[in-house]
Amino acid sequence: MSEESRETLRYHVDGEIVPASEATVSVEDRGFAYGDAAFETLRAYGGEIFRWADHAARLADTCETLGLDHGLAEADLKARIDETLAANDLADAYVKLSVTRGVQPGTLDPKPADDPTVVVIAKPLPRGGVGSEPVHDGPAALQTTKTRKPASRALPADAKTHNYLNGILARLELRVTGADEALMLDPAGNVAEGATSNLFFADGTALKTPSLDGPILPGVTRRAVIEIAEEEGIPVEEGTYTPDAVREADEAFLTNSTWEIRPVETVDGLAADGDGVEGPLTALLSRLFDRRVEERYYDGERL
């Protein structure tokens, strides 16, 4: 971020709106010291958070996993997000909400979160919906990594915490190939997800995605895409798949809150859909996703 941007943007830190350049937390905060924190990455369309209820529920689940009883009402967290958007005069934005256990100097043992740290940051994004520009650098090159997702009993995959070492190690491997996203496998060698995304692919029989029975983050956009496909009568299968199933697929795409739906161009250097262009199902689901965003968050202005 440029110094100019840091002077312009304003963040929400522990109940106060402050310039981004002054937004700090203690070096003894457990979110900084141990990654002992929950967070959500959200997207605002037209001043409203996409599927806020889903994000709030997942945040609550993560906090429960961490034993982090922050004592804040969902409405309070939402108000801080709204205040951050208003302070930056943003209607379309990337938003990150973080809740840490707070400042607890001493040992690794967590104590009750009597004074949690709550931070909201927001940055501008293009308008979403019909006719919108994608918030990514085009179709992704996907590369299978040696770094695997740990078993959920070792590190719960459905908990979205500040500890992102697993994904960072996978992304570091991409420096060798120049790929855009890591294709991470589970401990058994089956396909799990991307470092920051969920995976979908199609083989002519169904739209397929790894099941949440594996070490998979229950992505909010993942859920939205499944709902859209089912509403349109597109067969959806959640299962266990080998890397070869993805490499041999007719097409594939990735989802997350920022990218929405990002086509996959290549998998381990092999062109998806035979020629590395966006597949027809990917294109259809992207259009349907944009249309629903347009209807829900922009009152159908471009329809």
Secondary structure as UniProt FT lines:
FT   HELIX           3..8
FT   STRAND          10..13
FT   TURN            14..15
FT   STRAND          16..19
FT   HELIX           20..22
FT   TURN            27..28
FT   HELIX           30..34
FT   STRAND          37..45
FT   TURN            46..47
FT   STRAND          48..49
FT   TURN            50..51
FT   HELIX           52..66
FT   HELIX           74..87
FT   TURN            88..89
FT   STRAND          93..100
FT   STRAND          117..124
FT   TURN            130..131
FT   STRAND          140..144
FT   TURN            152..154
FT   TURN            157..158
FT   HELIX           165..177
FT   STRAND          181..185
FT   TURN            187..188
FT   STRAND          191..194
FT   STRAND          198..202
FT   STRAND          207..210
FT   TURN            212..213
FT   HELIX           220..231
FT   TURN            232..233
FT   STRAND          236..239
FT   HELIX           243..247
FT   STRAND          251..256
FT   TURN            257..259
FT   STRAND          260..267
FT   TURN            268..269
FT   STRAND          270..271
FT   HELIX           272..274
FT   TURN            275..276
FT   HELIX           280..297
FT   TURN            299..302
//
